[in-house]
Amino acid sequence: MRMAIAEARRAAEEGEVPTGCVIINRAGTPLVPASAVIGRAHNQVERLKDPTAHAEMIAITQAASARGDWRLSDTVLYSTKEPCPMCAGAIVLARIPEVVFGAADTRRGGAVSVLRILDDPRLNHRAAVRGGVLADECAALLTEFFRRARQE
């Protein structure tokens, strides 16, 4: 989670909503050893002028490229903020089995707060979710960013 927080800080420095994401390869594969970081990103929506350029989406793309497969079983995704519905959908489609996040998103959360996409029994793949990891630090980044934005 500390690596994801570092990515979130980079996002804030670039004027982006401070969300960071890191994906770890849990089990070794022929291409990537166990415990390797295979995806690392921060929000780039403003920079790329792309509404899909969330930290999780970029990290998922990097991880799939690193593994040479879109199926990201045996990985763990760490995000500083609860994934939105778009990112939660991508997590399910990528078959990421475990998601760890920091701050909950009580307005747009797609994992536990508003929608429960990651453990919806109607979908053919689900992810175990653990929220609240370093939540105060993750939430403080968001609070400070939006406080500063309102002042400007």
C-alpha positions as CSV (number, residue, x, y, z in Angstrom):
1,M,0.0,0.0,0.0
2,R,2.9,2.3,0.6
3,M,3.9,2.1,-3.1
4,A,0.3,2.9,-4.0
5,I,0.4,5.9,-1.7
6,A,3.6,7.1,-3.4
7,E,1.7,6.9,-6.8
8,A,-1.2,8.9,-5.3
9,R,1.2,11.6,-4.2
10,R,2.6,11.8,-7.8
11,A,-1.0,12.2,-9.0
12,A,-1.6,15.1,-6.6
13,E,1.7,16.8,-7.7
14,E,0.4,16.6,-11.3
15,G,-3.0,18.0,-10.4
16,E,-4.8,14.7,-10.7
17,V,-7.1,13.2,-8.1
18,P,-4.6,11.5,-5.8
19,T,-5.3,7.8,-6.4
20,G,-2.5,5.3,-6.8
21,C,-2.5,1.6,-7.6
22,V,0.0,-1.2,-7.5
23,I,-0.5,-4.8,-8.7
24,I,1.7,-7.6,-7.2
25,N,2.2,-11.0,-8.8
26,R,1.4,-13.4,-6.0
27,A,2.6,-16.6,-7.6
28,G,5.6,-16.9,-9.9
29,T,5.0,-17.4,-13.6
30,P,7.4,-18.3,-16.4
31,L,7.6,-14.6,-17.2
32,V,7.3,-12.9,-13.8
33,P,8.6,-14.0,-10.4
34,A,6.4,-14.1,-7.3
35,S,6.0,-10.8,-5.4
36,A,7.1,-8.7,-8.4
37,V,5.3,-5.4,-9.0
38,I,3.7,-5.9,-12.4
39,G,1.6,-2.8,-12.5
40,R,2.1,0.6,-10.9
41,A,0.1,3.8,-11.8
42,H,-1.7,6.9,-10.7
43,N,-4.7,8.8,-12.1
44,Q,-3.9,10.5,-15.4
45,V,-7.4,11.5,-16.4
46,E,-6.5,15.2,-16.9
47,R,-3.1,14.6,-18.4
48,L,-4.4,12.2,-21.0
49,K,-7.8,13.8,-21.4
50,D,-9.2,10.3,-20.9
51,P,-12.0,9.5,-18.5
52,T,-10.8,5.8,-18.3
53,A,-7.3,6.8,-17.2
54,H,-7.8,5.8,-13.6
55,A,-4.9,4.4,-11.7
56,E,-6.5,0.9,-11.5
57,M,-7.2,0.8,-15.3
58,I,-3.6,1.8,-16.2
59,A,-2.1,-0.6,-13.7
60,I,-4.3,-3.5,-15.0
61,T,-3.1,-2.8,-18.5
62,Q,0.6,-2.8,-17.4
63,A,0.1,-6.0,-15.4
64,A,-1.5,-7.8,-18.4
65,S,1.4,-6.7,-20.6
66,A,4.0,-7.8,-18.0
67,R,2.3,-11.2,-17.6
68,G,1.6,-11.6,-21.3
69,D,-2.0,-12.5,-20.4
70,W,-5.2,-10.6,-19.7
71,R,-6.1,-13.1,-17.0
72,L,-4.5,-11.7,-13.8
73,S,-5.2,-14.6,-11.5
74,D,-2.7,-15.0,-8.6
75,T,-2.3,-11.2,-8.3
76,V,-3.2,-8.6,-5.6
77,L,-4.4,-5.1,-6.5
78,Y,-3.7,-2.4,-4.0
79,S,-5.4,1.0,-4.4
80,T,-5.5,4.0,-2.2
81,K,-9.2,4.5,-2.9
82,E,-12.1,2.1,-3.2
83,P,-12.4,1.2,-7.0
84,C,-15.2,2.9,-8.9
85,P,-17.7,0.8,-10.8
86,M,-15.6,1.0,-14.0
87,C,-12.5,-0.1,-12.3
88,A,-14.3,-2.8,-10.3
89,G,-15.7,-4.1,-13.6
90,A,-12.2,-4.3,-15.1
91,I,-11.0,-6.1,-12.0
92,V,-13.7,-8.7,-12.4
93,L,-13.0,-9.1,-16.1
94,A,-9.2,-9.4,-15.4
95,R,-10.0,-12.1,-12.8
96,I,-7.9,-10.4,-10.1
97,P,-8.7,-12.4,-7.0
98,E,-7.8,-10.0,-4.3
99,V,-8.3,-6.2,-3.9
100,V,-6.9,-4.2,-1.0
101,F,-7.9,-0.5,-0.7
102,G,-7.4,2.4,1.6
103,A,-10.1,5.0,1.7
104,A,-13.7,4.1,1.1
105,D,-15.7,6.1,-1.6
106,T,-19.1,6.6,-0.1
107,R,-20.4,8.3,-3.3
108,R,-19.0,6.2,-6.1
109,G,-17.5,3.1,-4.6
110,G,-17.8,0.0,-6.8
111,A,-16.4,-2.6,-4.3
112,V,-18.4,-2.2,-1.0
113,S,-19.7,1.3,-0.3
114,V,-22.3,1.9,-3.1
115,L,-22.1,-1.1,-5.4
116,R,-20.7,-4.5,-4.6
117,I,-19.4,-5.4,-8.1
118,L,-16.4,-7.4,-6.8
119,D,-18.5,-10.0,-4.9
120,D,-21.7,-9.9,-6.9
121,P,-22.8,-13.6,-7.1
122,R,-24.4,-13.0,-10.5
123,L,-21.0,-12.5,-12.1
124,N,-18.7,-15.4,-13.0
125,H,-15.7,-14.0,-11.2
126,R,-15.3,-12.4,-7.8
127,A,-12.5,-10.8,-5.8
128,A,-11.9,-10.9,-2.0
129,V,-11.9,-7.3,-0.8
130,R,-10.1,-5.8,2.2
131,G,-10.7,-2.1,2.8
132,G,-9.4,0.4,5.3
133,V,-5.7,-0.4,5.0
134,L,-3.9,2.9,5.8
135,A,-7.3,4.5,5.3
136,D,-6.5,7.7,7.3
137,E,-3.4,8.4,5.2
138,C,-5.2,7.7,2.0
139,A,-8.3,9.7,2.9
140,A,-6.1,12.7,4.0
141,L,-4.5,12.8,0.5
142,L,-8.0,13.1,-1.0
143,T,-9.3,15.6,1.5
144,E,-6.3,17.9,1.1
145,F,-6.5,17.7,-2.7
146,F,-10.1,18.7,-2.8
147,R,-9.7,21.3,-0.1
148,R,-7.0,22.9,-2.1
149,A,-9.0,22.7,-5.3
150,R,-12.0,24.4,-3.7
151,Q,-9.7,27.3,-2.5
152,E,-8.3,27.8,-6.0
